[in-house]
């Protein structure tokens, strides 16, 4: 067993765990990291690894939000259980647009839009979108007395007036709309969480609701993407050697642990701040990607 390769896998798991949930594009970060730290694996395994490592990140969502997502919890009332089933139904509805459009285009997008410059362009474009959206939200006059009382932070004032303040208030049309925005994430560098959070903000959700529903939406989407990639991997006649299985396992475990921390951080962050810092970060990262690949 090559310890160096396992350490590399842990590093990729670290990056995956942080960037999968923050709206900064895990693809862009993995692309850069791969330029400096390369796993000693086949191309087929690498393409599969980049997707299946997300299983660790998904497990973190299931653990952190187990109570909210569990319709069988004995501590929930009948109404709360119905509400949980309703939430799952909304998640399924929100997944339909991405499934219908994203799955057929998966291979084509990977082949034709996987260049670093496309990733960089998406990073910058959606970074600007975050800044513009948050600026507009911040300039809207506060219409509620509650929001006026919290006027110490402009971002909180704008968020307090968002029509949807909890996931339980999420309507079917809003859930489907967020799912439509998720289609944007098939372009590498967009960020799945970034596209759905932007959709949630534009459709009237508070930042916390947009982020939380994004986490829930990731469960079927990422499970489906990982399963599809594994099927493709095995259909090509590939199998797992013990070293490869260890690499995948380490990557997933580290992604799980780091995702637990990243999700907690984001949910705490959006209660006091807006998404502008992530927008600026995306722009800077996009410029770095362009400069790096233009010069190498």
N, C-alpha and C positions, 0 to 999 in steps of 0.2 A: 504494500500500500504506500503510495507516494504522498507523504505529508504535505509537500509543497502544493500539490494539486488540490488537496483538501482545504488548505489555507486560502487558495485562490477561490475555491467554491464558496467558502465562508465570506470572502470579500464581496463576491457577487450577491450572496444572500443579504448582506448588510445593505448594499445599494438598492436591491429590490425591495427590501422591507421598508426603507425610508421613502423611496420615490414612487412606489405603487400607490400610496395613499395621499401623499402631498401632490397637489396639482402641478407637477413640474416635469412630467414625462419620464417614466422609467426607461423607455426606449432610448431617449437621448443620452441618459446617463450610462446605460449599458453599452451604448455605442462608443462613447468616449473611453470607458473603462477597458473595453476590449482592445483598444489601441495600445494600452500599456500593460495589461495583464491578460494573457491568453491562456485559456485552458488547453491542455494537451489532449484534445479529444477530436473525434471526426466532425465534419461539418453537419452531418445529419444529427448527431448527438447535441451539438451546440445549438442548432435551430430548435430542437425539442426542449433543451434545458432552459432556454430563455423564456419559454412559455410555461412549462410545467413547474418551474420554481415558484410560480405564483400560488401553487397549492398551499404552501406554508403561509403565505399572506392571507389567503382565504380562511384558513383555520383560525387565524387571529380574530377575524371578524366574528366567526361563529362562537368563539370563547367569550369575547368581550360583550357581545350583544345576545348571549344565549337566552336570557330571560325575555328580552323584547321579542325574540324570534321564535320562542317556543310556545306553540298554541296548546300544548298539553300541560303547561305548568299548573300544579294544584293550587298555587297561591293566586291564580288569576280568576276573576269572576267570569261568568258566562259571557257577559258583554265584552270583557277584555279578550277572551279567547276568540270571539267572533272578530274583534278588531285585528287580532294577530293574523287570522286567516285572510282577512281583507287586505292586510299589508302584503302578505305573500302573493295574493292574487294580483295586486298592483305591481309587484316586482315582476311577475310573469308577463303581465301586459306590457310593461316597460321594456322587456327583453325582446319582444316580438320584432320591432323595427331592425334592431341590430342582427337578429338571427336571419331575417328575410334578406337583408341586404349585405350584411357583413360576411356571413359564411360563404356565399358563392364568390365573393370578391377577395377572399383571404389570400389565396395563392397569387392572384394577379397583383394585388396591392403590394405584397411582399417583394415580388419580382420587379415591378416597375416604379414603385415609390419608396424604395428602401434606401435611397442614397442619403448621405449625411446632409446634403444641402436641402433636401425636402424636410428632413427632421428639424434642421435649424430654422427653416422658414416657418414651420408649424410652431416651434417653440416661441419665436418672436411674435408671430401673428396673434396667438392666443394669450401671450403675455400682455400685449397691447390691449386685447379685449378685456382682460381682468382689470386693468387700470382704468379703462374708459367706463366700464360698467360700474365699478366701485365709486368712481368720481361722480357719475350721474346720480347714483343712489345717495351719496353723501350730500349732494346739493339739494335734494328734495326736501321741502319744508316738512317738519314733523307735525302730524295732525293729531297726535294723541297726547293727553296729559301725562301718561306714563312715560312716553318717549321723551317729553320735555324734561321730566324729572331726571332722566339719565343723560342729559345733554352734555355731561362732562366729556364724553368722547363722541365725535361726530359719527364714527362707524357704528357705535351702539345705537345712536339716535335713528340712523337710517334703517338699521336692522330691526329695531323695535316696531317699526311701522310695516314690516313685511306682512302681507296677508296670511301667509302660512307659517305659524310659529311652532308647530309640532308635527311629527310624522303622522299622527292620528288625524290631523286636519287636511292631509294631502288628498286632493280630489283625483278622480280617475283620469280626467283630461290632463291634469298637471303631471301625473305619473307617466302617462303615455308621451307627453311632450318631452319630458326629461329623457325618455327612451329614444326619442327621435334625435335628440342632441348627441346621444351616445354613438350614433352612426358616424359622427365626425371623427371619432377616435380610431377609425380604421386607417386613417392617414398617419403614418409613423411620426412621432414627435408631438402629436396633439395632446396626448394624455387622456386616458379613459376617465379618470377622476376629474380632470380639468374640464372636459367637455360636458360631463353631466352636472358638475357644480355650476358652470356657466349657465347651463339650461335651467337649473333650479333657481338661480338668482334672477334670471330674466322672466321666469314664470311666477315670481312672487314669493319664493321661499326665503326664509331666513338662512343665514350662512350655516347655522348648525343643522337645520333640516336638510339643506342641499348636500352637506357633507355626509350626514347619517344615511340618507336614502342612497347616496352613491355607494356607501359601504355595503348596504343590503343588495343593491343591484349587481355588485361585483360577484356575489356568490354563484348564481347560475351562469353568468357570463364567463367567468374565469374557469369554473368547473368544466363548462362546455368547451372552451378554447383549449384547456389542458387535455381533456379527453380526446378531442379531435386531433391534436398534435401527436398524442401517444399512438393513436390508431394509424396515422400516416407514417409514423416512425417504424412501427412493427410491420406494416404492409410492405415497406421497402425491404423487408427481410432482416432488419436490425434486431439485435438482442442486447441485453445489458451485461457487460462484464462486471466483475465484482468491484473494480476500481470506479467504473462509471456509476454504478448503483450507489457507491459511497459518496461520490461527488454530488449526485442529485440529492441524496439524503441530507448531506451537510448543508447544501444550499437552501433546501426547504426548511430545515430546522432553524437556521439563522434568520431566514426571512420571516418565519413565524415569530420568533422572539422580538426582533427589531420592529415588526409590524405592530405588535402589541404596544410598544412605546410610541411609535409614530402616530397611531390612531388616537391614543390618549392625548398626545401633544396637540394634534390638529383640533380635536374637539374642545380642548381648553383654550387654544389660540383664538378660534373664531368667536368665542364668547366675549373677547375684549378687543379684537383687531379685525380689520378687513383683509381681503385677499391681495391687496396691492403689492406687498413684499414678494409674494410668489410671482406676480406679474413681472416685476423688475428683475427678479432672479432668472426667469425664463428668457427674458430679452438678453441679459448678459451671457447666459449659457449658450443661446443661439448664436450670438456673435463669436463666442469662443470656438464653437463647433465650425463655423464658416472659416474663421482664420486658420484654425488648425488644419483642416482638410484642404484648404486652398494652398497651404504652404508645404505640406508633406508630399 
